[in-house]
């Protein structure tokens, strides 16, 4: 169930979304970063479908997993990919593991 209530202003909505809810939803900055990463790997995705390239980079797959599993599941469809292509990308990149959501700084 969404924490966003009808009539909330943009600032209030972003503040609610900023922290995520711990239930598999990523925070707003994580989602936006994944979207920007997806933009940077557009060529990889196009080659994946058109030329039969069988490799998508780790960062590209991480962005696909983050967006489709934790942020906006329909985002890839809304930017021009068919439902079948989205399913192929999700299948290729796999499901997110709990370890992949944790960032380690050494």
Secondary structure in CASP SS format (residue, H / E / C, confidence):
PFRMAT SS
TARGET T0000
AUTHOR 0000-0000-0000
METHOD secondary structure of the structure
MODEL  1
X C 1.00
X C 1.00
X C 1.00
X C 1.00
X C 1.00
X C 1.00
X C 1.00
X C 1.00
X C 1.00
X H 1.00
X H 1.00
X H 1.00
X H 1.00
X H 1.00
X H 1.00
X H 1.00
X H 1.00
X H 1.00
X C 1.00
X C 1.00
X C 1.00
X C 1.00
X C 1.00
X C 1.00
X C 1.00
X C 1.00
X C 1.00
X H 1.00
X H 1.00
X H 1.00
X H 1.00
X H 1.00
X H 1.00
X H 1.00
X H 1.00
X H 1.00
X H 1.00
X H 1.00
X H 1.00
X H 1.00
X C 1.00
X H 1.00
X H 1.00
X H 1.00
X H 1.00
X H 1.00
X H 1.00
X H 1.00
X H 1.00
X H 1.00
X C 1.00
X C 1.00
X C 1.00
X C 1.00
X C 1.00
X C 1.00
X C 1.00
X H 1.00
X H 1.00
X H 1.00
X H 1.00
X H 1.00
X H 1.00
X H 1.00
X H 1.00
X H 1.00
X H 1.00
X H 1.00
X H 1.00
X H 1.00
X H 1.00
X C 1.00
X C 1.00
X C 1.00
X H 1.00
X H 1.00
X H 1.00
X H 1.00
X C 1.00
X C 1.00
X C 1.00
X C 1.00
X H 1.00
X H 1.00
X H 1.00
X H 1.00
X H 1.00
X H 1.00
X H 1.00
X H 1.00
X H 1.00
X H 1.00
X H 1.00
X C 1.00
X C 1.00
X C 1.00
X C 1.00
X H 1.00
X H 1.00
X H 1.00
X H 1.00
X C 1.00
X C 1.00
X C 1.00
X C 1.00
X C 1.00
END
